Amino acid sequence: MPDRTLNFGLYGAQGRKSAQLAADVLDRLALEGGIRSPVTTRRGLGARLNYLTNSPAGYQAMKDAGISVTRGTLRRWLQHKQTPSRDNLARIDAAYRAYRRRNVARHLLQRLNARGGTRVEIQPLDQSQVTEPRRRIISTDAAGFRRLRIRNWDRIIDAWAAQDSEALADAWDDQLTDLGSQWGQYEYATSVGFSA
């Protein structure tokens, strides 16, 4: 793998894995039309619980998130007669996000694959803290970033929906190879942007 970053940050470079930055964008796109009220508010909690208790898959998402309460407790939460603990509020929010991610993955995949794929812009890693002899030469266009068109998002979306960060990194890196022989320089970045 040419120019792949093996020991990121050793000499002061800053950034995050570009696959994780892409996952953050996908999370924002998935939650775009979702519940905006925080889980700590009555409205936000009620909306999340209604969303999760509307199907067996929602109950499974709660179970996967570690919520193990009796039906009576769940009913009191839904009727606002009892408030979940702080830990259970965090688990409810995690269950909602995971279930929402799975529900919108197919729709998001169609949008990203439409019209020949989606253009992605990658801002390279920040080397301002790296001493001159150790800096990488990263070739970018005049705007300071690289553009890439991802035509097939299937593996990326599948890994993202399953919350499998290793599979996501592999799928993302496979797409980065379209940047040419220096694709490894974009394994870490300061930002990744695309829309669907």
Contacts in CASP RR format, 6 or more apart in sequence:
PFRMAT RR
TARGET T0000
AUTHOR 0000-0000-0000
METHOD contacts of the structure
MODEL  1
MPDRTLNFGLYGAQGRKSAQLAADVLDRLALEGGIRSPVTTRRGLGARLN
YLTNSPAGYQAMKDAGISVTRGTLRRWLQHKQTPSRDNLARIDAAYRAYR
RRNVARHLLQRLNARGGTRVEIQPLDQSQVTEPRRRIISTDAAGFRRLRI
RNWDRIIDAWAAQDSEALADAWDDQLTDLGSQWGQYEYATSVGFSA
1 184 0 8 1.000
2 181 0 8 1.000
2 182 0 8 1.000
2 183 0 8 1.000
2 184 0 8 1.000
3 136 0 8 1.000
3 181 0 8 1.000
3 182 0 8 1.000
3 183 0 8 1.000
3 184 0 8 1.000
3 185 0 8 1.000
4 184 0 8 1.000
4 187 0 8 1.000
5 184 0 8 1.000
5 185 0 8 1.000
5 187 0 8 1.000
5 188 0 8 1.000
8 15 0 8 1.000
8 125 0 8 1.000
8 187 0 8 1.000
8 188 0 8 1.000
11 130 0 8 1.000
11 131 0 8 1.000
11 134 0 8 1.000
12 127 0 8 1.000
12 129 0 8 1.000
12 130 0 8 1.000
13 125 0 8 1.000
13 126 0 8 1.000
13 127 0 8 1.000
13 129 0 8 1.000
13 130 0 8 1.000
13 188 0 8 1.000
14 125 0 8 1.000
14 126 0 8 1.000
14 127 0 8 1.000
14 128 0 8 1.000
14 129 0 8 1.000
14 190 0 8 1.000
15 125 0 8 1.000
15 126 0 8 1.000
15 188 0 8 1.000
15 189 0 8 1.000
15 190 0 8 1.000
16 188 0 8 1.000
16 189 0 8 1.000
16 190 0 8 1.000
17 169 0 8 1.000
17 187 0 8 1.000
17 188 0 8 1.000
18 122 0 8 1.000
18 172 0 8 1.000
18 176 0 8 1.000
18 186 0 8 1.000
18 187 0 8 1.000
18 188 0 8 1.000
18 189 0 8 1.000
18 192 0 8 1.000
19 165 0 8 1.000
19 168 0 8 1.000
19 169 0 8 1.000
19 171 0 8 1.000
19 172 0 8 1.000
19 173 0 8 1.000
20 165 0 8 1.000
20 168 0 8 1.000
20 169 0 8 1.000
21 189 0 8 1.000
21 191 0 8 1.000
21 192 0 8 1.000
21 193 0 8 1.000
22 120 0 8 1.000
22 156 0 8 1.000
22 168 0 8 1.000
22 172 0 8 1.000
22 192 0 8 1.000
22 193 0 8 1.000
22 194 0 8 1.000
23 160 0 8 1.000
23 165 0 8 1.000
23 168 0 8 1.000
24 192 0 8 1.000
25 192 0 8 1.000
25 193 0 8 1.000
25 194 0 8 1.000
26 108 0 8 1.000
26 157 0 8 1.000
26 160 0 8 1.000
27 97 0 8 1.000
27 101 0 8 1.000
29 104 0 8 1.000
29 108 0 8 1.000
29 195 0 8 1.000
29 196 0 8 1.000
30 100 0 8 1.000
30 101 0 8 1.000
30 104 0 8 1.000
30 105 0 8 1.000
30 108 0 8 1.000
31 97 0 8 1.000
31 100 0 8 1.000
34 100 0 8 1.000
35 44 0 8 1.000
35 47 0 8 1.000
35 48 0 8 1.000
35 51 0 8 1.000
35 96 0 8 1.000
37 43 0 8 1.000
37 44 0 8 1.000
37 47 0 8 1.000
38 44 0 8 1.000
39 45 0 8 1.000
39 48 0 8 1.000
39 89 0 8 1.000
39 90 0 8 1.000
39 92 0 8 1.000
39 93 0 8 1.000
39 96 0 8 1.000
40 89 0 8 1.000
42 80 0 8 1.000
45 77 0 8 1.000
45 83 0 8 1.000
45 84 0 8 1.000
45 89 0 8 1.000
45 92 0 8 1.000
46 77 0 8 1.000
46 78 0 8 1.000
46 80 0 8 1.000
48 92 0 8 1.000
48 93 0 8 1.000
48 95 0 8 1.000
48 96 0 8 1.000
49 74 0 8 1.000
49 77 0 8 1.000
49 78 0 8 1.000
49 92 0 8 1.000
50 78 0 8 1.000
51 58 0 8 1.000
51 96 0 8 1.000
51 99 0 8 1.000
51 100 0 8 1.000
52 58 0 8 1.000
52 59 0 8 1.000
52 61 0 8 1.000
52 62 0 8 1.000
52 92 0 8 1.000
52 95 0 8 1.000
52 96 0 8 1.000
52 99 0 8 1.000
53 59 0 8 1.000
53 74 0 8 1.000
53 78 0 8 1.000
57 99 0 8 1.000
57 102 0 8 1.000
58 95 0 8 1.000
58 99 0 8 1.000
61 95 0 8 1.000
61 96 0 8 1.000
61 98 0 8 1.000
61 99 0 8 1.000
61 102 0 8 1.000
62 91 0 8 1.000
62 92 0 8 1.000
62 95 0 8 1.000
64 95 0 8 1.000
64 98 0 8 1.000
65 91 0 8 1.000
65 92 0 8 1.000
65 94 0 8 1.000
65 95 0 8 1.000
65 98 0 8 1.000
66 91 0 8 1.000
66 95 0 8 1.000
67 88 0 8 1.000
67 91 0 8 1.000
67 92 0 8 1.000
67 95 0 8 1.000
69 77 0 8 1.000
69 88 0 8 1.000
73 82 0 8 1.000
76 82 0 8 1.000
77 83 0 8 1.000
77 84 0 8 1.000
84 92 0 8 1.000
98 163 0 8 1.000
101 160 0 8 1.000
101 161 0 8 1.000
101 163 0 8 1.000
102 161 0 8 1.000
105 157 0 8 1.000
105 158 0 8 1.000
105 160 0 8 1.000
105 161 0 8 1.000
108 157 0 8 1.000
108 196 0 8 1.000
109 153 0 8 1.000
109 154 0 8 1.000
109 157 0 8 1.000
111 118 0 8 1.000
111 196 0 8 1.000
112 118 0 8 1.000
112 150 0 8 1.000
112 153 0 8 1.000
112 157 0 8 1.000
112 194 0 8 1.000
112 196 0 8 1.000
113 151 0 8 1.000
113 152 0 8 1.000
113 153 0 8 1.000
113 154 0 8 1.000
114 196 0 8 1.000
116 149 0 8 1.000
116 151 0 8 1.000
117 149 0 8 1.000
117 150 0 8 1.000
117 151 0 8 1.000
117 152 0 8 1.000
117 153 0 8 1.000
118 149 0 8 1.000
118 150 0 8 1.000
118 153 0 8 1.000
118 194 0 8 1.000
118 195 0 8 1.000
118 196 0 8 1.000
119 147 0 8 1.000
119 148 0 8 1.000
119 149 0 8 1.000
119 194 0 8 1.000
120 147 0 8 1.000
120 148 0 8 1.000
120 149 0 8 1.000
120 150 0 8 1.000
120 192 0 8 1.000
120 193 0 8 1.000
120 194 0 8 1.000
121 145 0 8 1.000
121 146 0 8 1.000
121 147 0 8 1.000
121 148 0 8 1.000
121 192 0 8 1.000
121 193 0 8 1.000
121 194 0 8 1.000
122 145 0 8 1.000
122 146 0 8 1.000
122 147 0 8 1.000
122 148 0 8 1.000
122 186 0 8 1.000
122 189 0 8 1.000
122 191 0 8 1.000
122 192 0 8 1.000
122 193 0 8 1.000
123 144 0 8 1.000
123 145 0 8 1.000
123 189 0 8 1.000
123 190 0 8 1.000
123 191 0 8 1.000
123 192 0 8 1.000
124 138 0 8 1.000
124 140 0 8 1.000
124 144 0 8 1.000
124 145 0 8 1.000
124 146 0 8 1.000
124 185 0 8 1.000
124 186 0 8 1.000
124 189 0 8 1.000
124 190 0 8 1.000
125 138 0 8 1.000
125 185 0 8 1.000
125 188 0 8 1.000
125 189 0 8 1.000
125 190 0 8 1.000
126 190 0 8 1.000
127 135 0 8 1.000
127 136 0 8 1.000
127 138 0 8 1.000
136 185 0 8 1.000
138 182 0 8 1.000
138 185 0 8 1.000
139 182 0 8 1.000
140 146 0 8 1.000
141 147 0 8 1.000
146 179 0 8 1.000
146 186 0 8 1.000
148 175 0 8 1.000
148 176 0 8 1.000
148 178 0 8 1.000
148 179 0 8 1.000
149 178 0 8 1.000
150 156 0 8 1.000
150 175 0 8 1.000
150 178 0 8 1.000
150 194 0 8 1.000
155 167 0 8 1.000
155 170 0 8 1.000
155 171 0 8 1.000
155 174 0 8 1.000
156 168 0 8 1.000
156 171 0 8 1.000
156 172 0 8 1.000
156 175 0 8 1.000
158 167 0 8 1.000
158 171 0 8 1.000
159 165 0 8 1.000
159 167 0 8 1.000
159 168 0 8 1.000
159 170 0 8 1.000
159 171 0 8 1.000
160 168 0 8 1.000
173 183 0 8 1.000
173 184 0 8 1.000
173 187 0 8 1.000
176 183 0 8 1.000
176 184 0 8 1.000
176 186 0 8 1.000
176 187 0 8 1.000
177 183 0 8 1.000
179 186 0 8 1.000
END
